[in-house]
Each structure stands twice: as C-alpha cells, then as structure tokens.
C-alpha cells in the first residue's frame, strides 16, 4: 500500500502544528512528524481526498500562514524513511523503545522492540508517551487488559511486560493489525491476541482499558468502554488536547466513569478514570 505524505509549513509553528495534528487525525491521518517549520502528515493513498485536506487547512488559515503540498510514498520505501529519522525513546529510567536497527540497552527495566512502519504508536508522539507514563504507575499483574486502537501494539506489549495475564488488542487499520502481530512476536509476548476491527469486537470484561485514539472515536465509544470495564477498573485515555478534557470527562461521567487525574505534554493530554 502506498501512502500520501503531506508537508505543511505553518507560522507560527506552535500552536499551529498541534492544532493541525488534531484536526487531521480526526479525518484519518495516522502518523505525524513534527519539523522545525511545521509537520509532515501521513495517510493511506486510497483514503486521501484533496478536498478534505483543503477544508482542514482552510479552517485555520485566518489564524496561521500556511503552505502545503503532498506526494506519494511507495510502501517499499517506508522503512528507509523511518530509519533516516527514527530515534530510540526513553521514558523515565524505566522504558527504552528501539527499532531493530538501534543498539540494545539492557539496563532499562523494560526494553521494547518496535518496527514502526506506518502504524501509530512509537512513543515519539506525546499521547503514546503519556499513556506509557501512566501505565508505569498502574498495577497490571494478573489483570485482563484491552488495548483499543493498538497501532504498533506498543501499549499491549508494555501491558504484558508489566504483568498482565491476558491482553486483547484491536485496530481497524489493516497495516496496524499486521504491524502489531509482528511487534508482539519480536517481543516474544505469548498472552496478546490481536483483532482487526473496531469496538464492536469488544466482549467480556476488562480490569484495564487503554485507548489512545482521536477525540471523536473516544466520545463515540465511551459507553462501550464503560460497559466492558469491571467495577473499580481503570480506563486510560489519550489522543486529544488539553482543551478537549471537559468534553471527554463529561462523556465518561455519563458512563459511570469517575475522573481521577491527568497528565499533559505539549498540550496533549492523557486521563485516568475509575469505573464506579
């Protein structure tokens, strides 16, 4: 599958880049790379519509000076694109996330091997980073975990390393589904099942639910998360901005989910809820 790369120059870069990432993620853009002049955004070419891109850019052009263009990146070239710019990530002194072409650093408590390809979730983006920070403070031992919108499978893999007994990972993107399976094998996780689909596939109850998706999907599926979370269970959410917190909290409260706390990084936010 080929992808569209959209290169956007925006002034001022901040908060322009952050606003555009949020808006583009809502229309299906899967991956972003922040640059000194703005950002690069990626979408499967079969989903690309110039009118949709123009509409998003047009919605913020009164506030920012923007120049943009797009091109096709063939699937076979994607690893070369990543390897030229992809750096390992360290979270606190606990987690080291690397690709196969990075050296090992075994002094970290958890070392994750992630082949990123075109899937979202490498901890380069603030939302994945925040989710993993919150996860370090949770007790996963012996728990059943759901990872919705699993992307690379990174949160499911960390759940396994943190001691979860059973993990179900779901993503509606075929590439993410395949990438998750590959990464789970690379990390030798035996207790993760991966499914291709959406929230309609959720069954049974979970003691922890992880959902790092965009705001619209979170709002749409909040009642489903509430239904499948055990009493006293924990819901960790990210994929939205600080300005979206109240909408997310209001939706969660209607599903008997009590807000506990939040973490913020560069205006991106992660929230923790408890099922009453």
C-alpha positions as CSV (number, residue, x, y, z in Angstrom):
1,X,0.0,0.0,0.0
2,X,1.3,3.5,-0.8
3,X,0.9,6.5,1.4
4,X,0.4,10.2,1.0
5,X,2.9,12.5,2.7
6,X,1.6,16.0,3.3
7,X,4.3,18.5,4.1
8,X,3.0,21.6,5.9
9,X,4.8,24.8,6.6
10,X,2.9,26.9,9.2
11,X,3.6,30.1,11.1
12,X,3.6,30.3,14.0
13,X,4.7,26.6,14.3
14,X,3.3,26.4,17.8
15,X,0.4,26.0,18.4
16,X,-0.3,25.7,14.7
17,X,1.2,22.2,14.3
18,X,-0.6,20.9,17.3
19,X,-4.0,22.2,16.1
20,X,-3.4,20.7,12.6
21,X,-2.4,17.3,14.0
22,X,-5.6,17.1,16.0
23,X,-7.8,18.2,13.0
24,X,-6.0,15.8,10.6
25,X,-6.2,12.9,13.0
26,X,-10.0,13.3,13.0
27,X,-10.2,12.7,9.3
28,X,-8.0,9.6,9.3
29,X,-4.3,10.8,9.2
30,X,-2.4,8.1,11.0
31,X,1.1,9.4,11.6
32,X,2.8,12.7,12.1
33,X,6.4,14.0,12.2
34,X,6.9,17.4,13.8
35,X,9.5,19.5,12.0
36,X,11.1,22.9,12.6
37,X,8.8,24.5,10.1
38,X,5.6,22.6,10.8
39,X,4.8,19.0,10.3
40,X,4.6,16.0,8.0
41,X,1.3,14.0,8.0
42,X,0.7,10.6,6.5
43,X,-2.4,8.8,5.2
44,X,-3.0,5.7,3.1
45,X,-3.3,6.9,-0.5
46,X,-6.6,5.1,-1.0
47,X,-8.2,7.3,1.7
48,X,-6.7,10.6,0.5
49,X,-9.1,13.3,-0.6
50,X,-7.7,16.7,-1.6
51,X,-11.0,18.4,-0.7
52,X,-10.8,17.1,2.9
53,X,-7.2,18.4,3.3
54,X,-8.1,21.7,1.8
55,X,-11.1,22.0,4.2
56,X,-8.9,21.4,7.2
57,X,-6.2,23.8,6.1
58,X,-8.9,26.4,5.2
59,X,-10.4,26.2,8.7
60,X,-7.3,27.6,10.3
61,X,-5.9,29.9,7.6
62,X,-7.3,33.0,9.2
63,X,-5.1,32.3,12.2
64,X,-1.9,31.0,10.6
65,X,0.2,31.4,7.5
66,X,0.2,28.0,5.8
67,X,1.9,26.5,2.8
68,X,1.5,22.8,2.0
69,X,1.9,20.1,-0.7
70,X,1.6,16.4,-0.9
71,X,3.4,13.5,-2.6
72,X,3.1,9.7,-2.8
73,X,5.4,7.4,-0.7
74,X,5.5,3.9,-2.0
75,X,5.2,1.2,0.7
76,X,8.6,-0.4,0.0
77,X,10.3,2.9,0.7
78,X,8.7,3.5,4.1
79,X,11.4,1.7,6.2
80,X,14.0,3.9,4.6
81,X,12.0,7.0,5.5
82,X,11.8,5.8,9.2
83,X,15.4,4.7,9.5
84,X,16.6,8.1,8.3
85,X,14.8,10.0,11.2
86,X,13.6,7.5,13.8
87,X,15.4,7.7,17.1
88,X,15.0,5.5,20.2
89,X,12.8,6.7,23.0
90,X,13.5,6.6,26.8
91,X,10.7,7.1,29.3
92,X,11.9,8.0,32.7
93,X,14.6,5.5,33.6
94,X,12.3,2.6,33.0
95,X,11.4,2.1,29.4
96,X,13.6,2.0,26.3
97,X,11.9,1.8,22.9
98,X,14.0,0.9,19.9
99,X,13.8,-0.3,16.4
100,X,15.7,-3.3,15.1
101,X,18.5,-1.0,13.7
102,X,19.2,0.5,17.2
103,X,21.6,-0.9,19.8
104,X,20.2,-2.6,22.8
105,X,20.4,-1.0,26.3
106,X,19.7,-3.7,28.8
107,X,19.9,-1.6,31.9
108,X,16.3,-0.4,31.4
109,X,13.6,-2.3,33.2
110,X,11.6,-2.6,30.0
111,X,13.0,-2.7,26.5
112,X,10.5,-2.7,23.7
113,X,11.5,-3.6,20.1
114,X,9.1,-1.8,17.8
115,X,9.2,-2.0,14.0
116,X,7.1,1.2,13.3
117,X,6.3,1.1,9.6
118,X,3.1,3.1,9.1
119,X,1.4,2.4,12.4
120,X,0.8,4.9,15.1
121,X,2.4,4.3,18.4
122,X,6.2,4.6,18.8
123,X,6.2,7.0,21.9
124,X,7.6,9.8,19.7
125,X,4.2,11.3,19.8
126,X,3.2,12.8,23.1
127,X,0.0,10.7,23.5
128,X,1.8,7.4,23.4
129,X,4.5,8.7,25.7
130,X,1.8,9.9,28.2
131,X,0.0,6.6,28.1
132,X,3.1,4.7,28.9
133,X,4.0,7.1,31.8
134,X,0.5,6.5,33.3
135,X,0.9,2.7,32.8
136,X,4.1,2.7,34.8
137,X,2.0,3.8,37.8
138,X,-0.6,1.1,37.4
139,X,-0.8,-2.4,38.8
140,X,-1.1,-4.8,35.8
141,X,-0.2,-8.1,37.5
142,X,-2.8,-10.8,36.7
143,X,-5.2,-8.4,35.0
144,X,-7.1,-8.7,31.8
145,X,-6.3,-5.7,29.5
146,X,-7.9,-4.2,26.4
147,X,-5.8,-2.0,24.0
148,X,-8.2,-0.2,21.6
149,X,-6.6,1.4,18.5
150,X,-3.4,-0.6,19.2
151,X,-1.3,0.8,16.3
152,X,2.1,-0.8,16.6
153,X,0.9,-2.8,19.6
154,X,3.2,-0.9,21.9
155,X,0.8,-0.5,24.8
156,X,-0.3,-4.1,24.6
157,X,3.3,-5.2,24.7
158,X,4.1,-3.0,27.7
159,X,1.0,-4.4,29.5
160,X,2.4,-7.9,29.0
161,X,5.8,-6.8,30.4
162,X,4.1,-5.2,33.3
163,X,2.5,-8.5,34.2
164,X,-1.0,-8.5,32.7
165,X,-2.3,-12.1,32.4
166,X,-4.3,-11.6,29.1
167,X,-4.4,-8.7,26.6
168,X,-6.7,-8.1,23.7
169,X,-5.5,-5.6,21.1
170,X,-7.8,-4.2,18.4
171,X,-7.3,-1.8,15.5
172,X,-9.4,-1.1,12.4
173,X,-6.4,-0.5,10.1
174,X,-5.0,-3.5,8.3
175,X,-1.4,-2.2,8.4
176,X,-1.7,-1.6,12.2
177,X,-3.2,-5.1,12.7
178,X,-0.3,-6.7,10.8
179,X,2.3,-4.5,12.4
180,X,1.0,-5.3,15.9
181,X,1.3,-9.0,15.3
182,X,4.9,-8.6,14.0
183,X,5.9,-6.5,17.0
184,X,4.3,-8.8,19.5
185,X,6.3,-11.7,18.0
186,X,9.5,-9.7,18.1
187,X,8.9,-9.0,21.8
188,X,8.0,-12.7,22.5
189,X,4.7,-11.9,24.1
190,X,2.6,-15.0,24.3
191,X,-0.5,-13.6,26.0
192,X,-1.7,-11.0,23.5
193,X,-4.5,-11.6,20.9
194,X,-4.8,-9.1,18.1
195,X,-8.0,-8.5,16.1
196,X,-8.8,-6.4,13.0
197,X,-11.9,-4.3,13.6
198,X,-13.5,-1.7,15.9
199,X,-15.3,-1.5,19.2
200,X,-18.0,-3.9,18.0
201,X,-15.4,-6.7,18.6
202,X,-15.2,-6.0,22.3
203,X,-16.6,-8.8,24.5
204,X,-16.3,-9.7,28.2
205,X,-14.9,-7.6,30.9
206,X,-11.5,-6.0,31.4
207,X,-9.9,-4.6,34.5
208,X,-7.9,-2.1,32.5
209,X,-8.8,-0.5,29.2
210,X,-6.3,1.6,27.2
211,X,-7.5,3.8,24.3
212,X,-5.1,6.2,22.6
213,X,-7.3,7.3,19.7
214,X,-8.8,10.6,18.5
215,X,-11.4,12.6,20.4
216,X,-14.4,11.7,18.1
217,X,-13.9,8.0,18.4
218,X,-13.4,8.2,22.1
219,X,-16.6,10.0,22.5
220,X,-18.5,7.6,20.3
221,X,-17.2,4.5,22.1
222,X,-17.2,5.8,25.7
223,X,-20.4,3.9,26.6
224,X,-18.8,0.7,25.2
225,X,-15.7,1.2,27.4
226,X,-17.9,1.8,30.4
227,X,-19.9,-1.4,29.7
228,X,-16.9,-3.7,29.4
229,X,-14.8,-2.3,32.3
230,X,-15.1,-4.1,35.6
231,X,-16.2,-2.2,38.8
232,X,-13.1,-0.5,40.1
233,X,-11.4,-1.0,36.8
234,X,-9.2,1.7,35.2
235,X,-9.6,3.4,31.9
236,X,-6.6,5.3,30.4
237,X,-7.4,7.7,27.5
238,X,-5.3,9.9,25.2
239,X,-5.3,11.2,21.7
240,X,-6.7,14.7,22.3
241,X,-5.7,18.1,23.5
242,X,-6.0,19.8,26.9
243,X,-8.8,21.9,25.5
244,X,-10.8,18.7,24.9
245,X,-10.6,17.4,28.5
246,X,-14.0,18.7,29.6
247,X,-15.8,17.0,26.7
248,X,-14.0,13.7,27.4
249,X,-14.7,14.0,31.2
250,X,-18.4,14.8,30.6
251,X,-18.8,11.8,28.3
252,X,-17.0,9.5,30.7
253,X,-19.1,10.5,33.7
254,X,-22.3,9.6,31.8
255,X,-20.9,6.1,31.6
256,X,-20.2,5.8,35.3
257,X,-16.6,6.6,34.9
258,X,-15.0,8.8,37.6
259,X,-12.2,11.2,36.6
260,X,-9.1,10.6,38.7
261,X,-6.2,12.6,37.2
262,X,-4.4,13.7,34.1
263,X,-1.0,14.2,32.5
264,X,-0.2,16.9,29.9
265,X,2.7,17.1,27.5
266,X,2.9,19.9,24.9
267,X,-0.9,20.5,25.1
268,X,-1.6,16.7,24.5
269,X,-3.4,15.1,27.4
270,X,-3.9,11.6,29.0
271,X,-6.7,11.0,31.5
272,X,-7.3,8.3,34.1
273,X,-10.8,7.2,35.1
274,X,-12.1,4.6,37.5
275,X,-15.3,2.6,37.0
276,X,-17.8,3.2,39.9
